[in-house]
Amino acid sequence: MQKDKYFDLVIIGAGHAGCEAALAGARLGLETILFTISMESVAMMPCNPNIGGTSKGHLVRELDALGGQMGKNIDKTFIQSKMLNSSKGPAVHSLRAQADKQAYTNEMRKTLENQDNLTLRQAEVTELIVNEGILTGVKTVSGAVYHCKAAVLCTGTYLKARCIYGDVSQYTGPNGLQAAGPLSDCLRNLGVRLLRFKTGTPARIDGSTIDYSVLEEQIGDDPIVPFSFSTDPDDIQKEQVSCWLAYTNTHTHEIIRNNLDRSPLFSGTIEGTGPRYCPSIEDKVVRFSEKERHQIFLEPEGLYTNEIYMGGMSSSLPEDVQEDMIHSMVGLENAKIVKNAYAIEYDCIDARQLNPDLEFKNISGLYSAGQMNGSSGYEEAAAQGLIAGINASMKILGKDPLILDRSDAYIGVLIDDLVTKENKEPYRMMTSRAEYRLLLRQDNADLRLRGKGHETGLVDDTVYEKLLEKEQTIIDEIERLEQTHIGNSETVQDLLSRYESTPLKSGISLAELVRRPELSYSIIAPLDYDRPALAADIQEQVNINLKYEGYIERQKRQVEQFKKMEKKTIPADMDYDQVQSLRLEARQKLKAIRPVSIGQASRISGVSPADVSVLTIWLEKHRKE
Ligand SMILES: Cc1cc2nc3c(=O)[nH]c(=O)nc-3n(C[C@H](O)[C@H](O)[C@H](O)COP(=O)(O)OP(=O)(O)OC[C@H]3O[C@@H](n4cnc5c(N)ncnc54)[C@H](O)[C@@H]3O)c2cc1C
């Protein structure tokens, strides 16, 4: 007879979400167990071999500032690193690192296996044990029962997963790993609304069969900037691998068009809804028919293999068509496919069933994170996993949850969009989603979030004190530049004319010089004799805060308005039927989503500004009574 087991916290799934959730729980001192269907899927990257990129790099930096693991893990396992959009404004600068996939998994597994209070277990969870709306445990396929005080669902792309290409359709998870079946049925029986989403991945080809001489090389940055604020930049300067740029052509597009009838995507075999922002190649050829070619990024999967990932070429076309379309591309005429491209559809939840702390509204103690919440991407998953892990732990410890709003972090935007808006397709983070993106830069994630990480207990005192020191150094340096005035010497005139900057008529502060568009903190260094030796990240903050001061101040004023709406809370037991003058559609939406504030209510589609003012007035009137 199996003896029941007891843990504080259960994490179901060891993907990017589950790893962060489990480490958070264990590091906060809770006895935590992390389940996975297969140990091979620990922090597995079933798709693109990179971490970060536009807006996703922001999520990784924010997660790192809060005490998460992904940033540290990629700093130890990257094989190429690049700061994207560096020619544009700092709000869209975004780090992206190519990972050695195997090394990434091994490194995360090592961290998990050596974490106190954490147990790893290969077993499929088939059932959640819920009594009168409270989660009390889980059951695995063997019938073993694990009692717990809270659990986090991080099942990714595995629930009722089906992989499809051409006529091939297999009920497996990614890379042929076992899918998870019964848990979907259990969730439905608990009244959880499930959605059917889909995503896809490109073929992998053998790098030794590619003719690189006719392709464009993409090299990494020098020097390399780390993802984690805890990584010393000097420790990660190393030789990097290259990526390569290839292109489809009109012949490739013709092959695809001639076989659209054999595409499960267009024949309707695939039921799940896919991401518009990560379209398959056949989707791109149909939607952008005027384009003569599409960029395909050839990215090494790791140092241990010749396998090459074809970024931008995900597909579910039949195998023979995949071969023909690859062989039609310059440089890939003799390429050998190692793994076919395929689409995967899976069950996930409608995340509007969750509170902003990622707990289910109707099942106390059950949280959800990652692809399971309808998002797509390693970074989106890891960010949610960390927040769900922290909040499940805070609940067990009887502390307040960590809720980041849209002005605090990209993570706040991500979660607010998931739990407030109707997502009809996998949700992918983009800078355009963050209305306060000038404040939410990747370079200041530590200044924005270390304090919150410290409050939860995940960021220790030493790290936090270092942050406070950094903050003070930035303030002192800006103050020094404001107070340091220089006259119109020959050296000054030379430098100003070299940068075609307006000559001086009288003395000026160094800060004023930095504010000039054509100058910067580093450019005026020769004029600044008493300049202290400061770290690169501090210099960057000084420069950005001076150069974008006006925009930053304006955005801060917008945030004040936003915060006022967020502070107008709505009682959890609010009876919307009492508010007579609310429109029917708005009443239905408000009753279904039960927003926590007027701010969140105003972001629900179908709730108009007029409905918001009706609700605000009603609440103010009843609050007074
Ligand atoms: C084919 C494919 C293509 C993709 N393409 C893209 C893309 O183009 N762009 C993009 O941004 N993202 C893409 N992704 C998504 C990306 O992989 C995911 O966003 C990310 O891995 C999600 O992380 P996660 O932690 O939520 O789940 P996953 O990484 O999927 O991990 C889920 C974990 O849960 C475990 N598990 C599941 N059910 C159970 C159970 N019942 N009991 C125990 N353990 C369980 C699994 O073993 C696994 O460890 C793709 C994924 C796949 C599979």
The ligand as a MOL file (V3000), in Angstrom:
LIG
                    3D

  0  0  0     0  0            999 V3000
M  V30 BEGIN CTAB
M  V30 COUNTS 53 58 0 0 0
M  V30 BEGIN ATOM
M  V30 1 C 6.9200 22.4830 -31.1690 0
M  V30 2 C 7.0150 23.7320 -30.3680 0
M  V30 3 C 7.2120 24.9170 -31.0150 0
M  V30 4 C 7.2920 26.1050 -30.3040 0
M  V30 5 N 7.4830 27.2570 -30.9640 0
M  V30 6 C 7.6230 28.3980 -30.2650 0
M  V30 7 C 7.8780 29.6140 -30.9370 0
M  V30 8 O 8.0150 29.6160 -32.1270 0
M  V30 9 N 7.9950 30.7540 -30.2070 0
M  V30 10 C 7.8610 30.7260 -28.8630 0
M  V30 11 O 7.9510 31.7780 -28.2670 0
M  V30 12 N 7.6250 29.5870 -28.1920 0
M  V30 13 C 7.5000 28.4430 -28.8830 0
M  V30 14 N 7.2660 27.2840 -28.2360 0
M  V30 15 C 6.8670 27.3890 -26.8940 0
M  V30 16 C 7.8880 27.2220 -25.8620 0
M  V30 17 O 8.4850 26.0640 -25.9780 0
M  V30 18 C 7.1520 27.2890 -24.6250 0
M  V30 19 O 6.6450 28.5550 -24.5550 0
M  V30 20 C 7.8770 27.0410 -23.3530 0
M  V30 21 O 8.6280 25.8930 -23.4050 0
M  V30 22 C 6.8070 26.9680 -22.2980 0
M  V30 23 O 7.3820 26.6900 -21.1000 0
M  V30 24 P 6.4900 25.9940 -19.9660 0
M  V30 25 O 7.3350 25.9140 -18.7810 0
M  V30 26 O 5.1870 26.6690 -19.8520 0
M  V30 27 O 6.1690 24.5300 -20.5210 0
M  V30 28 P 7.0770 23.4320 -21.1680 0
M  V30 29 O 8.4240 23.9060 -21.4690 0
M  V30 30 O 6.2490 22.8860 -22.2670 0
M  V30 31 O 7.2320 22.3340 -19.9880 0
M  V30 32 C 6.1230 21.6380 -19.4960 0
M  V30 33 C 6.5930 20.6340 -18.4590 0
M  V30 34 O 5.4470 20.0460 -17.8540 0
M  V30 35 C 5.6330 18.6500 -17.7330 0
M  V30 36 N 4.2870 18.0870 -17.6410 0
M  V30 37 C 3.2370 18.3500 -18.4520 0
M  V30 38 N 2.1280 17.7080 -18.0240 0
M  V30 39 C 2.4990 17.0390 -16.8900 0
M  V30 40 C 1.8150 16.1790 -15.9670 0
M  V30 41 N 0.5140 15.9190 -16.1070 0
M  V30 42 N 2.5090 15.6530 -14.9450 0
M  V30 43 C 3.8380 15.9320 -14.7770 0
M  V30 44 N 4.5560 16.7540 -15.6160 0
M  V30 45 C 3.8780 17.2820 -16.6420 0
M  V30 46 C 6.4700 18.2760 -18.9280 0
M  V30 47 O 7.1350 17.0690 -18.7190 0
M  V30 48 C 7.4310 19.4840 -18.9830 0
M  V30 49 O 8.4700 19.2740 -18.0620 0
M  V30 50 C 7.1720 26.0860 -28.9140 0
M  V30 51 C 6.9780 24.8730 -28.2460 0
M  V30 52 C 6.9070 23.7140 -28.9740 0
M  V30 53 C 6.6820 22.4300 -28.2760 0
M  V30 END ATOM
M  V30 BEGIN BOND
M  V30 1 1 1 2
M  V30 2 1 2 3
M  V30 3 2 2 52
M  V30 4 2 3 4
M  V30 5 1 4 5
M  V30 6 1 4 50
M  V30 7 2 5 6
M  V30 8 1 6 7
M  V30 9 1 6 13
M  V30 10 2 7 8
M  V30 11 1 7 9
M  V30 12 1 9 10
M  V30 13 2 10 11
M  V30 14 1 10 12
M  V30 15 2 12 13
M  V30 16 1 13 14
M  V30 17 1 14 15
M  V30 18 1 14 50
M  V30 19 1 15 16
M  V30 20 1 16 17
M  V30 21 1 16 18
M  V30 22 1 18 19
M  V30 23 1 18 20
M  V30 24 1 20 21
M  V30 25 1 20 22
M  V30 26 1 22 23
M  V30 27 1 23 24
M  V30 28 2 24 25
M  V30 29 1 24 26
M  V30 30 1 24 27
M  V30 31 1 27 28
M  V30 32 2 28 29
M  V30 33 1 28 30
M  V30 34 1 28 31
M  V30 35 1 31 32
M  V30 36 1 32 33
M  V30 37 1 33 34
M  V30 38 1 33 48
M  V30 39 1 34 35
M  V30 40 1 35 36
M  V30 41 1 35 46
M  V30 42 1 36 37
M  V30 43 1 36 45
M  V30 44 2 37 38
M  V30 45 1 38 39
M  V30 46 1 39 40
M  V30 47 2 39 45
M  V30 48 1 40 41
M  V30 49 2 40 42
M  V30 50 1 42 43
M  V30 51 2 43 44
M  V30 52 1 44 45
M  V30 53 1 46 47
M  V30 54 1 46 48
M  V30 55 1 48 49
M  V30 56 2 50 51
M  V30 57 1 51 52
M  V30 58 1 52 53
M  V30 END BOND
M  V30 END CTAB
M  END
